[in-house]
Amino acid sequence: FFMWKKITRFYQQLIFFSNHLKSPLLLLCRLYWGWGFLVAGWSKAQNIEAFKNSLIKMEMIAPHFSAYLGAYMELVGGAFLLIGLASRLVAIFLAIQMFFAYFLAHYGALFALFYSPSLFIAASPFNYLLISLFVLAFGPGRFSFDYYMEKWLFHRAIAYPNHQHLSREKDS
């Protein structure tokens, strides 16, 4: 019984400590991959004709529109991820973009998910897709504009009194 209490106490402390790592890790992920999206988008925007021609070769529908949409989605989406603004909304669009990247440029890797997952994971869109899904699921963390906007919005909303960003004093 005594040992069980020690294990339980240790595990509670581990959870407490680990919860404090969430926001710094989300910040690092957003900064690294947000910068990656921004640079990729900037590169495509600077060479829009080359990007459009590559989409034409892949038989993309509306390649001119798709080139501009893709380039600026990565550019603006990357910038928004960097600062943590509209992060979950941006993450949806960036995840869709990465699915298109898989489908258009990494078709074999996309379907390798079913018979050789290591090929799927090795493809270049994987990390960007994964981080987009993480930000969608977990949010941008405390070190973001979204955190303070959400805190302000939910503080004012009566319908959501137990939201995670409200302090304990206001719950009681």
N, C-alpha and C positions, 0 to 999 in steps of 0.2 A: 504494500500500500504506500509506504514512504517513497519507494523508488518511482511508483506511478505518478505521485505528486510532483517529483522533481522533473520527470520527463514532460509532464503536462506544462509545468511552469517554463521549462526551457523552450518548448514548442510555442507557447504564447509569446515569449520574448522574441523568438525568431520571426514570428508573424508580424509583431509590432515593428521590428527593425526592417524587415523586408518591405512592409508597406511604405516606409520612408524612402525606399529606393525607386519606387514607381515613377514619380515625377522627374527625378534627374535622368533616369534611363529613357523615359519618353522624350525628354528634351534632347538628349544626345541623338536619339534615333531621328527625331524631327529635323534637327540641325544637319545631320550627315546626309540623310536621304532627301530632305527638302532642298539642300544645296545641289545634290545630284540631279533632281528633277529640274531645278532652275537652270543649271548649266546645260543640260540636255535640251531643254526648251529653247534656251538662248542660241545654242548651236544650230538647231533646226530653223529657228526664226531668221538667223543670219544667212543661212543657205537654203531658203525656202524652195527655190527652184530645184535644187538637188533632192531635197526631201520629197517634193511633189513628184519628181521623176521616179524616185524609188517606189512611191505609192502606185504610180502608173504601172510600173513593171510587176508589181504584186497584184495588179488588177483591182485595186481599191475603187469602190464607187465614189464618185465626186472627189477625185484626188486633190484638186485645187482647194476646195473647202476643207477637206480632211487634213491637208497639210497645215493650213493655218490653224484649224481647230486643235490639232494635236500639238503643234509647237507652242501655241499660247496657253493651252491647258497645262502643259508641263511647266512652262515659264511662270505663269501666274500661280498655279497650284503649288509649285515649289516655294515661291515667295511666301504664300499664305501658310504653308507648313512651317517654314522657318520661324515666322513670328507667332504661329499658333492662332490664326484667325480663320474662322469658319472651317476649322480643321476636319470635322466629321463630314461635312458636305463636300469639301475638296477631296477627301479620302475616297468617297464614293466615285467621283469622276476619274480620279487617278487610278483606282483599281480597275474600272472599266477600260481605261486606256491601256493598262498593262495586259488585260485579257485580249484586247485587240492586238497588242504587240505580239503576244503569244500566237494568236490565230494567224496573223499575217506573216510575221518574220520568223517565228519559232514553232511552226505548225507541228513538226515532228516531236519537239520537246513537250508540247501541250498534250498530245495523245500518248506520249511515253509515260505520263502519270499513271496509267493503268497497268503497264507491263514493266517499266523501268523508272521508278520515281526519281532516281538519282539524275537522270537526264532532264527531267522537269525542273529539279532544284538547281541544276547547273546552268540553266538558261539565264541570260542577263535580266529579263523582266522579273524573275522570281523575288529577289530582295525588295524591289520597289513595290511589287504586288503585296508581299507580306507586310511591309511597313504600312502600306495604305490600309490594309485590313486591321492591323493593330491599332492604328489611330482611330479608325472607325469604331472599333470595339471598346477601346479603353479611353478614348479622348486624348487630348494633347497634354494633359498633366497640368500641374499648378503654374508652371512657368510659361504661361501663354496668355494672350489677350482673351481667348475663349473662356478661360477659367474665371477671370474677373467679370466678364460680361455675363456668364452663366450665374455666377454668385449674385450679381446685382439683379438679374432677371428673376431668379428663383426666390430671392429675398423679398421681392415685391409681389410674387404670386402666392396667393392664399391657398390655392388648390394643391400645392406641393410642399406642405410644411415640413416633411421629413427628408428633404433632399440632402444629399451627401455634403453639399457645400455650406449648409447652414450650421452655425455653431451649436454646441450642446445647450447653451443657456437659452437659446430661442426655442428649442424643442420642448423644454419643460414648462 
